[in-house]
Amino acid sequence: MLGTRREFLRSFLAAAASLPFAGTALASGVLPPRKWMRTSASTQSHSRPASADDSALLDELERASFEFFWREADPYTGMVRDRAPAMGGGTSQMSSIAATGFALTALCIGCERKYRPAPLIVARVRHTLRFLAHQVPHVHGFFYHWVDLHSGKRVAFSEVSPIDMAILLCGVLTCREYFRSKEVSRDASLIYERVDWPWASNGGDTFALDWTPERGFSPLRWDSYCESMMLYLLAIGSPAHPIAPRCWRAFRRPWMDYRDYHYISSAAPLFVHQFSHAWFDFRGKHDEYADYFGNSVLAVQAHRQFCLELKSRFPGYSETAWGGPPAQGPLDGTIVPAAAAGSLPFLFDESVAVLRNLRERFGKRVWKRYGFVDAFNPLTGWIAGDVLGIDVGISMLMAENARTQLVWRIFMRNPEVRAAMEKCGFHDLNTPPTLYSMRSASSLTPAE
């Protein structure tokens, strides 16, 4: 299972496919439109204050998620297992830097909600950042995607992965702003500032998918819209080794039509519309291409509608049971709870209804020590034995953002983040955007 998500990304980028799921949507273009158009989804009207029952459910979800990040980490290095049995007690020595990035953010949430005594959490954060800053081997500032839980050394033939490094950095920078101690700030800044972003672009305006010492840079690139928005913004905002703002305009933004929904998307699971939004607060903002928060609202609506239209084939899908297929499996009626949990800020009522239904209807079959199982199929009875750190993480972070906006409020205090969004031309929704010529991906000439 080591390469499942990576293999999906390879096939997705290589095929440059344009249909979500099974070929029922129509791509209407691969270049951004010359004229910016506001999406039909409002960024303000899809959430409501959580009821007492909803808050109790989401707190239960967040507490269980926190337990994963606390228990499935080395207490001395802070590195977190990529996955673990849903009942707990993981023994794998393989850590994922992406799971560790989610863990660092989870520690901020756990400190705020007093899931552990603050001194214990602060100590864990300090140990983790110190280990990353001074002991984990790196290549031009990038860590390997998979590293040993205890030593931080590369596991097997793991790759240097820019996107997984970006997820880790989001957690690092969240801790820098939340804890604000001298030691945390020093180590967090060192980890971020030594990353040589131009190296990972390998001479282009987009990033290579990955790099290994055995084969060098992958020929595939992060050159189409997905969760990589965070990658480009962190690189553009770097105070030491930035890439040019024109790189923000270099990746394609394919337009998708599904029923009444018109939005930017690629042939990928729902997480591509969630991960960057876990930290970057795109609400009420747009660049010359899109309102990305509104775009994710539309993507979730389209995803939900797609699942509902599959009810005749997979009767396990319903208005309170949708979210699939997983990135690692076929379209067969499987439900991925993280799809709904990660959509809470975009479509709260519909998403929390799924979580409530799964918790009440399936009970202990799908709810274990760390919350919901990673995936299950109500038609065949199959239930995933492991939970993935990135799925636990996106569920926890988006639940907290839907409840209090805590992660957004902390992360957006980073001056590098705000500067990057300004360099990329983000404006408030009530401000006319600057339009740029699309004759060249690197053009910075205002459109006439």
C-alpha positions in Angstrom: 0.0 0.0 0.0 3.1 2.3 0.1 2.6 3.8 -3.3 -1.2 3.9 -3.7 -1.8 7.6 -3.5 1.4 8.3 -5.4 0.4 5.9 -8.1 -2.9 7.6 -8.4 -1.2 10.9 -8.8 1.1 9.5 -11.4 -1.7 8.1 -13.5 -3.8 11.3 -13.0 -1.0 13.6 -14.2 0.1 11.4 -17.0 -3.4 11.0 -18.4 -4.4 14.6 -17.9 -7.9 13.2 -17.7 -10.9 15.5 -17.5 -13.8 13.4 -16.3 -14.5 13.0 -12.6 -15.2 9.4 -11.6 -16.6 7.5 -14.6 -17.0 9.8 -17.5 -20.3 11.5 -16.9 -19.0 15.1 -16.8 -17.8 17.1 -19.7 -14.6 19.2 -19.6 -15.2 22.6 -21.3 -11.6 23.8 -21.5 -8.1 23.4 -20.2 -7.0 27.0 -20.1 -8.3 29.6 -17.7 -11.0 31.9 -19.2 -9.9 35.4 -20.2 -12.7 36.9 -18.3 -13.1 36.1 -14.6 -16.5 34.9 -13.6 -17.9 34.5 -10.1 -19.1 31.0 -9.5 -22.7 30.5 -8.7 -21.9 29.1 -5.3 -22.0 31.6 -2.4 -19.1 31.6 0.0 -21.3 32.6 2.8 -24.6 30.7 2.6 -23.6 27.0 2.9 -23.0 26.7 6.6 -25.0 27.4 9.7 -24.1 27.3 13.4 -23.7 23.8 14.5 -26.5 22.4 16.8 -25.6 20.9 20.1 -25.9 17.4 18.7 -23.7 18.4 15.7 -21.1 20.0 18.0 -21.0 16.9 20.2 -20.5 14.6 17.1 -17.7 16.8 15.7 -16.0 17.1 19.1 -16.1 13.3 19.3 -14.6 13.1 15.8 -11.8 15.6 16.7 -11.0 13.9 20.0 -10.6 10.5 18.2 -8.5 12.1 15.5 -6.3 13.7 18.0 -5.7 10.3 19.6 -4.3 9.0 16.3 -1.8 11.8 16.0 -0.8 11.5 19.7 -0.6 7.7 20.0 0.8 6.9 16.5 3.8 9.2 16.8 7.2 8.6 18.2 7.1 10.7 21.4 10.7 11.7 21.0 10.9 12.6 17.3 7.3 13.6 16.8 7.1 11.8 13.4 3.7 10.1 12.8 2.9 6.8 11.1 1.5 7.1 7.7 -1.3 4.7 8.7 -2.3 2.5 11.6 -5.0 -0.1 12.5 -8.3 1.6 13.1 -8.3 0.0 16.6 -4.9 1.5 17.4 -1.6 -0.1 18.3 0.3 0.6 15.1 3.7 -1.1 14.7 4.9 0.2 11.4 8.1 2.1 11.4 7.2 4.1 8.3 6.3 7.8 8.9 4.8 10.2 6.4 5.8 13.8 6.4 2.3 14.7 5.2 0.8 12.9 8.2 3.2 14.7 10.4 2.1 18.0 8.9 -1.5 17.3 9.8 -0.3 16.1 13.2 1.4 19.4 14.0 -1.8 21.3 13.2 -3.8 18.7 15.3 -1.5 19.6 18.2 -2.6 23.2 18.0 -6.2 22.2 17.9 -5.7 19.8 20.8 -4.0 22.4 22.9 -6.8 24.9 22.2 -9.4 22.2 23.2 -7.4 20.8 26.1 -7.3 17.3 24.8 -4.0 17.0 26.7 -2.2 19.2 29.2 -0.6 22.2 27.4 2.9 21.5 28.6 2.8 18.0 27.1 1.6 19.3 23.8 4.2 22.1 23.7 6.9 19.6 24.5 5.8 17.4 21.6 5.8 20.3 19.2 9.2 21.4 20.3 10.6 17.9 19.9 9.1 17.5 16.5 10.4 20.8 15.1 13.8 20.3 16.6 14.1 16.9 15.0 12.9 18.1 11.6 15.2 21.2 11.7 18.4 19.5 12.9 18.3 15.7 12.4 16.2 14.6 9.5 18.2 14.3 6.3 17.1 16.6 3.5 17.8 17.4 -0.1 17.8 21.1 -0.9 15.6 21.6 2.1 13.1 18.9 1.1 12.5 15.8 3.2 11.8 12.4 1.7 8.1 11.6 1.7 8.5 8.4 3.7 11.0 8.3 6.6 11.8 6.0 9.5 9.6 6.9 12.5 12.6 7.0 14.9 15.6 8.0 12.8 14.0 10.2 10.1 16.1 8.4 7.5 14.7 7.7 4.0 12.5 4.5 3.8 13.3 2.2 0.9 13.1 4.1 -2.4 11.0 6.9 -1.2 10.8 10.1 -3.3 11.3 13.7 -2.5 7.7 15.0 -2.9 7.1 18.7 -3.2 3.3 18.4 -2.3 3.9 16.3 0.8 6.6 18.8 1.9 4.0 21.6 1.4 1.6 19.7 3.7 4.3 19.4 6.3 5.2 23.1 6.1 1.6 24.1 6.6 1.7 22.3 9.9 5.1 23.8 10.8 3.9 27.3 10.1 0.6 26.8 12.0 2.7 25.8 15.1 5.0 28.8 14.6 2.0 31.2 14.8 0.1 29.3 17.5 2.8 28.7 20.1 5.1 31.7 19.2 7.9 30.6 21.5 11.5 31.6 20.5 12.6 27.9 20.0 9.5 27.0 18.0 9.8 30.1 15.8 13.5 29.5 15.2 13.1 25.9 14.1 9.9 26.4 12.1 11.5 29.3 10.2 14.7 27.3 9.5 12.6 24.4 8.1 10.7 26.7 5.8 13.4 29.1 4.7 16.0 26.5 3.7 13.6 24.9 1.1 15.1 25.5 -2.3 11.9 25.8 -4.3 13.5 26.7 -7.7 15.4 23.4 -7.5 12.2 21.4 -7.4 10.9 23.2 -10.5 13.8 21.7 -12.5 14.1 24.6 -14.8 10.3 25.1 -15.5 7.5 27.3 -14.1 5.7 24.3 -12.6 7.0 21.7 -10.1 8.2 18.2 -11.0 6.0 15.5 -9.4 9.0 14.2 -7.4 12.7 13.4 -7.3 14.8 10.4 -6.3 18.6 10.0 -6.3 18.2 6.9 -8.5 16.2 8.4 -11.4 16.3 12.2 -10.8 13.2 14.3 -11.5 10.0 12.8 -12.7 8.9 13.9 -16.2 5.4 14.4 -14.8 4.6 17.8 -13.2 2.2 19.6 -10.9 0.8 21.4 -13.9 -3.0 21.0 -13.5 -5.4 22.3 -10.8 -5.4 20.1 -7.7 -4.4 20.3 -4.0 -1.1 21.9 -5.2 -2.4 25.5 -4.7 -0.7 25.3 -1.2 2.6 24.2 -2.8 2.7 27.2 -5.2 1.7 29.7 -2.6 4.2 28.5 0.0 7.0 28.7 -2.7 6.0 32.1 -3.9 5.9 33.4 -0.4 9.3 32.0 0.6 11.5 34.7 2.1 14.7 32.9 1.1 14.2 30.8 -2.1 11.0 31.9 -3.8 9.7 31.1 -7.2 8.3 33.9 -9.4 4.6 34.8 -9.1 4.1 34.0 -12.8 4.3 30.3 -11.7 0.8 30.7 -10.2 -0.5 31.2 -13.7 1.5 28.3 -15.2 -0.7 25.4 -14.1 -3.8 24.5 -16.1 -7.3 25.0 -14.6 -9.6 22.7 -16.5 -13.3 23.7 -16.5 -15.8 20.9 -15.8 -19.5 20.7 -16.4 -21.6 18.2 -14.5 -25.4 18.7 -14.7 -25.8 22.4 -13.6 -22.4 22.7 -12.0 -19.6 24.6 -13.8 -16.3 24.5 -11.9 -12.6 24.0 -12.1 -11.6 20.4 -11.6 -9.7 17.4 -12.8 -10.3 13.7 -12.8 -9.5 13.2 -9.1 -11.1 12.4 -5.8 -12.7 15.1 -3.7 -9.5 15.7 -1.6 -8.0 17.8 -4.3 -10.7 20.4 -3.5 -10.0 20.2 0.3 -6.4 19.9 1.3 -5.2 23.5 0.4 -8.4 24.9 2.1 -7.5 23.2 5.4 -5.0 25.9 6.0 -5.4 28.7 3.4 -8.5 30.7 3.9 -9.8 31.4 0.4 -13.3 32.6 1.6 -14.4 35.8 0.1 -11.3 36.0 -2.2 -10.6 35.5 -5.9 -7.7 35.8 -8.3 -8.2 36.4 -12.0 -9.5 32.9 -12.5 -11.8 31.9 -9.7 -13.3 32.1 -6.3 -11.7 28.9 -5.1 -13.8 28.5 -2.0 -16.9 28.8 -4.1 -15.3 26.4 -6.6 -14.9 23.8 -3.9 -18.5 24.3 -2.8 -19.6 23.5 -6.4 -17.2 20.5 -6.6 -18.7 19.0 -3.4 -22.3 19.6 -4.7 -21.4 17.9 -8.0 -19.7 15.0 -6.2 -22.8 14.5 -4.0 -25.1 14.6 -7.0 -23.0 12.1 -8.8 -23.2 9.7 -5.9 -27.0 10.1 -5.7 -27.3 9.3 -9.3 -25.5 6.1 -8.8 -28.1 4.8 -6.3 -29.6 2.4 -8.8 -26.2 0.7 -9.2 -25.1 1.1 -5.6 -28.1 1.4 -3.3 -25.8 2.2 -0.3 -25.5 5.7 -1.6 -28.1 8.2 -0.4 -28.5 11.8 0.7 -27.0 10.8 4.0 -24.4 8.3 2.7 -22.1 9.7 0.0 -18.4 10.2 -0.5 -16.4 8.0 -2.8 -14.8 6.4 -4.6 -11.5 6.2 -2.7 -8.3 7.3 -4.5 -7.1 3.8 -4.0 -10.0 1.8 -5.4 -12.6 1.3 -8.0 -16.1 2.8 -8.3 -18.1 0.1 -6.4 -20.3 1.8 -3.9 -17.5 2.3 -1.3 -18.0 5.2 1.1 -15.1 7.3 2.4 -16.1 9.2 5.5 -13.3 11.7 5.1 -14.9 12.9 1.9 -17.9 14.3 3.8 -15.8 15.3 6.9 -13.4 17.2 4.7 -16.3 19.0 3.1 -17.8 20.4 6.3 -16.8 24.1 5.7 -18.2 23.9 2.1 -21.5 22.1 2.6 -22.1 21.8 6.3 -25.7 20.6 6.6 -25.3 17.9 3.9 -21.8 16.8 5.2 -22.7 16.6 8.9 -25.8 14.6 8.0 -23.6 12.0 6.4 -21.4 11.7 9.5 -24.3 11.6 11.8 -26.0 8.9 9.7 -22.8 6.7 9.5 -22.2 7.0 13.2 -25.8 6.1 14.1 -26.6 3.5 11.5 -23.3 1.6 11.3 -22.0 2.2 14.8 -19.0 0.3 16.0 -18.6 -1.4 12.6 -17.3 1.9 11.1 -16.3 3.8 14.2 -13.2 2.7 16.0 -10.6 4.1 18.3 -9.5 6.8 15.9 -13.0 7.7 14.7 -14.4 6.6 11.3 -12.7 3.8 9.4 -10.9 5.0 6.3 -13.5 3.4 3.9 -16.2 0.8 3.9 -18.6 -0.8 1.5 -22.2 -1.2 2.8 -23.1 -3.5 0.0 -20.3 -6.1 0.4 -19.5 -5.6 4.1 -15.9 -4.7 3.4 -14.3 -2.4 6.0 -10.8 -1.0 5.8 -8.6 -2.2 8.6 -6.3 0.8 8.6 -6.8 4.5 8.9 -4.6 6.9 7.0 -3.0 9.9 8.7 -4.0 12.3 5.9 -7.6 11.2 6.0 -7.8 11.5 9.8 -6.1 14.9 9.4 -8.3 16.5 6.8 -11.4 15.3 8.8 -10.1 16.9 12.0 -8.9 20.2 10.5 -12.0 20.8 8.4 -14.3 20.0 11.4 -12.4 22.6 13.4 -12.6 25.2 10.6 -16.3 24.6 10.3 -16.8 25.1 14.0 -14.4 27.9 14.9 -12.2 28.7 11.9 -9.2 28.1 14.2 -6.8 26.7 11.7 -7.6 29.4 9.2 -7.2 32.2 11.8 -3.8 30.9 13.0 -2.3 30.0 9.7 -3.3 33.2 7.9 -1.3 35.2 10.4 1.8 34.1 8.7 3.2 37.1 6.8 4.6 34.9 4.0 1.2 33.5 3.3 -0.5 36.8 3.1 2.3 38.2 0.9 2.1 35.2 -1.5 -1.7 35.6 -2.0 -1.1 39.3 -2.7 1.6 38.5 -5.2 -0.8 36.1 -7.0 -3.4 38.8 -7.4 -6.0 37.7 -4.8 -8.6 40.4 -4.0 -11.8 40.5 -2.0 -14.8 39.3 -3.9 -16.2 42.9 -4.1 -13.0 44.1 -5.8 -12.6 43.8 -9.5 -9.8 41.4 -10.4 -6.8 42.2 -12.5 -7.0 40.3 -15.8 -3.9 38.9 -17.4 -3.3 37.8 -21.0 -3.4 34.0 -21.5 -1.2 34.1 -24.6 1.6 32.9 -22.5 1.6 31.1 -19.2 4.3 33.4 -17.9 2.8 36.6 -19.2 2.3 39.3 -16.6 0.9 41.8 -19.1 -2.6 43.1 -18.0 -5.2 42.1 -20.5 -6.6 45.0 -22.6 
